[in-house]
């Protein structure tokens, strides 16, 4: 039996596979596609037809039995929850545009102590009719969740009592962090991925929510920006897309490549060595650890970075 030709369209671009036959099995096909897209078989979601429908079947079924024949186009998507990420995966130096030629860009959010909240509002609420949500509204929402929580947000997690934390987070000088990202992901029912420029790591919040939506936040050590998709940073903001499907590998890898580029340009703050000044008593500290120790002993939690 002669070989058939299949067009595979996936995160790594379009490829032609000509090593399979009509009597090749479904598992043979998945092995080839996984190899082309540098992922594991379990993470693959294969689609065919128009509109595309998920290809389902037993691993032992033949391609002929599945209705896959020479000339068929297979769309390969990746379920990120099932990806087995190589520890030392080498990222490209430049982004690979998606099928529409779009790339990920950084939308710079004002550095006014509200950057996390403003980033989330920009991504999820800016296109809503009569959008009126302000950072203080999200601060109040988080405080309410903290106060009503049973054991999830206790003094060990918060490093202060629930009432103290609720008061603190509503202050305009307080910065949001992991606790706030988690609560906001649940509020909006969207996965939030925080990408750290210095480490290059992506931390997922709300990955177990029943949603296919995801946004990306870029973190430089002390500040959050939102990551969007557009033709370039020069395009009008109205074309910025900030919400993505979880299996959009172009968006995911594009964000990691951006972080890599910013790290090479030293566009991050090393919180273990930077200088902070207490806004209440004006005492200076080297690194986040010293500042936190001061805050715990005095109750002073208003810090500003001192530029060298």
C-alpha positions in Angstrom: 0.0 0.0 0.0 1.5 3.4 -1.0 2.1 6.3 1.2 -0.4 9.1 1.6 0.2 12.8 2.0 -1.3 14.8 4.9 -1.1 18.5 5.6 -0.5 19.2 9.3 -1.2 22.8 10.5 0.0 23.4 14.0 1.8 25.7 16.4 5.1 25.1 14.5 3.6 26.0 11.2 2.3 23.9 8.3 4.1 20.6 7.4 3.5 17.8 5.0 3.6 14.2 6.3 4.2 11.6 3.7 5.4 8.6 5.8 2.0 7.2 6.6 -0.4 4.9 4.8 -4.2 4.3 4.8 -3.6 1.3 7.1 -1.5 3.3 9.5 -3.1 3.7 12.9 -4.3 6.8 14.8 -1.4 6.4 17.3 1.0 6.4 14.3 -0.5 9.8 13.2 -0.3 11.3 16.7 3.4 10.2 17.0 4.3 12.0 13.8 2.4 15.2 14.7 3.8 15.3 18.3 7.3 15.0 16.8 6.7 17.8 14.4 5.3 20.1 17.1 7.8 19.2 19.8 5.2 18.0 22.3 3.8 14.8 23.8 1.0 12.9 22.2 -1.3 13.3 25.3 -1.4 17.1 24.8 -2.6 16.9 21.2 -6.1 17.9 20.1 -6.6 17.1 16.4 -9.3 18.6 14.2 -10.5 18.1 10.6 -13.1 19.5 8.3 -14.9 22.8 8.0 -15.8 24.0 10.5 -13.1 22.0 12.2 -14.3 19.1 14.3 -12.2 17.1 16.9 -11.0 13.8 15.5 -11.9 11.0 17.9 -11.1 7.3 17.8 -9.2 4.5 19.2 -5.4 4.4 18.9 -5.6 1.1 17.0 -8.0 2.4 14.4 -6.6 3.0 10.9 -6.6 6.3 9.2 -9.0 4.9 6.6 -11.4 4.0 9.3 -11.2 7.5 10.7 -11.9 9.1 7.3 -8.4 10.5 6.9 -7.1 10.1 3.4 -4.4 11.5 1.2 -4.7 15.3 0.9 -6.5 15.7 4.2 -5.6 18.7 6.4 -5.2 18.0 10.1 -5.2 21.0 12.5 -3.1 20.3 15.5 -3.8 22.2 18.7 -2.2 21.7 22.1 -3.8 21.3 25.5 -1.4 23.1 27.7 -2.6 21.3 30.8 -1.2 18.1 29.4 2.0 19.4 28.0 5.2 17.9 29.4 7.5 20.9 29.2 11.2 20.1 28.7 13.2 21.7 31.6 15.7 23.4 29.3 13.5 24.1 26.3 15.3 26.7 24.1 13.1 29.6 23.1 13.6 31.3 19.7 15.0 34.8 19.7 12.0 36.2 17.8 8.3 35.5 18.0 6.6 33.3 15.5 3.5 35.2 14.2 0.2 33.4 14.3 -1.8 32.6 11.2 -3.0 36.2 10.8 0.6 37.5 11.1 -0.1 39.0 14.6 2.4 38.9 17.5 2.3 39.6 21.3 3.1 43.1 22.5 3.4 44.8 25.9 0.8 47.3 26.9 2.5 49.5 29.4 0.3 50.2 32.4 0.9 53.3 34.6 3.1 52.7 37.6 0.8 54.1 40.2 0.6 51.2 42.7 -2.5 50.0 40.8 -0.7 48.3 37.9 -2.1 44.8 38.7 -5.7 45.9 39.0 -5.4 48.3 36.0 -3.9 45.5 33.9 -6.8 43.2 34.7 -9.4 45.9 34.0 -7.7 46.7 30.7 -7.7 43.1 29.5 -11.2 42.1 30.7 -13.4 45.2 31.0 -12.2 48.0 28.6 -14.5 46.9 25.8 -17.6 46.5 27.9 -20.4 49.1 27.4 -20.4 51.7 30.2 -17.3 50.2 31.8 -16.8 51.9 35.1 -14.7 49.5 37.2 -11.8 51.2 39.0 -8.8 49.7 40.8 -10.4 50.6 44.2 -13.4 48.5 43.2 -11.2 45.4 42.8 -9.4 46.2 46.0 -12.7 46.3 47.9 -13.8 43.0 46.2 -10.6 41.3 47.3 -10.9 42.6 50.9 -14.5 41.2 51.0 -13.3 37.8 49.8 -10.6 37.7 52.4 -12.9 38.7 55.2 -15.5 36.0 54.2 -13.0 33.2 53.6 -12.9 30.3 56.1 -9.4 28.7 56.1 -8.0 29.4 52.6 -6.8 32.9 53.5 -5.6 32.6 57.1 -2.9 34.5 59.0 -0.2 32.1 57.8 -1.0 32.8 54.2 -1.7 36.5 54.6 1.1 37.2 57.2 -1.3 39.3 59.1 -4.9 39.0 60.3 -7.7 39.0 57.8 -9.0 42.3 59.0 -5.5 43.8 58.8 -5.0 42.5 55.3 -8.4 43.7 54.2 -7.6 47.2 55.4 -4.1 47.1 53.9 -5.2 46.0 50.4 -7.7 48.8 50.1 -5.0 51.4 50.5 -3.9 53.0 47.2 -0.2 52.5 48.2 -0.5 48.7 48.6 0.7 46.5 45.7 -1.2 43.5 44.6 0.5 40.0 44.2 -0.2 36.3 44.0 -3.2 36.4 46.4 -4.9 39.1 44.4 -4.2 37.4 41.1 -5.8 34.2 42.3 -8.9 36.0 43.7 -9.3 38.0 40.5 -9.0 34.9 38.3 -11.9 33.4 40.2 -13.9 36.6 40.0 -13.6 36.8 36.2 -13.5 33.0 35.6 -10.4 33.4 33.5 -7.0 31.8 33.8 -4.3 34.4 34.5 -0.7 33.6 33.6 2.0 35.7 35.2 5.3 35.7 33.4 8.3 36.8 35.4 10.9 38.6 33.2 13.8 37.8 35.5 13.2 34.1 35.8 11.4 33.5 32.5 8.9 31.3 34.3 5.1 31.4 33.9 2.9 31.0 36.9 -0.7 29.9 36.3 -3.6 31.1 38.4 -7.1 29.6 37.9 -5.9 26.7 35.7 -8.6 24.5 37.2 -11.5 26.8 36.5 -14.1 25.7 34.0 -13.0 28.2 31.3 -11.1 28.3 28.1 -10.1 31.9 28.5 -6.7 33.1 29.5 -4.9 36.4 29.9 -1.1 37.1 30.3 0.5 39.5 32.8 4.1 40.5 32.5 5.9 41.0 35.9 9.3 42.8 36.2 9.7 42.3 39.9 7.7 45.3 41.1 5.3 46.1 38.2 2.7 44.4 36.1 1.8 45.1 32.5 -0.7 43.3 30.3 0.3 41.4 27.2 -1.9 41.8 24.1 -1.8 40.7 20.4 -1.6 43.1 17.5 0.3 43.6 14.3 2.8 45.8 16.2 3.0 48.2 19.1 2.5 51.1 16.6 -1.1 50.0 15.9 -4.1 51.7 17.6 -5.0 50.2 21.0 -8.5 49.4 19.8 -7.0 46.5 17.9 -5.3 45.0 21.0 -6.6 41.5 21.8 -6.0 40.5 25.4 -8.0 37.3 26.0 -6.8 34.1 24.4 -7.8 30.4 24.3 -5.8 28.1 26.5 -4.6 26.1 23.5 -3.2 29.2 21.7 0.5 28.2 21.7 1.4 31.2 19.5 0.3 33.5 22.3 1.9 31.4 25.1 5.3 31.1 23.4 5.2 34.7 22.2 4.8 35.9 25.7 7.8 33.8 26.8 9.9 35.2 24.0 9.0 38.7 24.9 10.0 38.1 28.5 13.3 36.6 27.2 13.9 39.8 25.1 13.2 42.1 28.1 15.5 40.1 30.3 18.3 40.4 27.8 17.7 44.2 28.0 17.8 44.1 31.8 14.2 45.4 32.0 13.5 43.9 35.4 14.1 44.7 39.0 16.0 42.2 41.2 13.9 42.4 44.4 16.8 40.8 46.4 19.1 43.8 45.8 17.0 46.8 44.9 16.7 49.7 47.3 13.4 50.6 49.0 12.4 53.5 51.3 9.7 53.4 53.8 7.1 56.1 53.0 6.2 56.6 56.6 9.6 56.8 58.5 11.8 57.2 55.5 14.2 54.5 56.5 16.1 52.8 53.6 16.3 49.0 52.9 18.3 46.8 50.6 16.0 44.1 49.1 12.4 43.1 49.6 13.2 40.8 52.5 14.6 43.7 54.7 11.6 45.9 53.8 9.1 43.1 54.7 10.8 42.5 58.0 10.5 46.2 58.8 6.8 46.2 57.8 6.1 43.2 60.0 7.7 44.8 63.0 6.3 48.3 62.6 3.2 47.9 60.6 4.6 50.3 57.9 3.7 48.9 54.5 4.1 52.0 52.2 7.4 51.4 50.3 8.8 53.1 47.2 11.8 52.1 45.1 14.8 54.4 45.3 16.3 54.8 41.8 20.1 54.8 41.7 
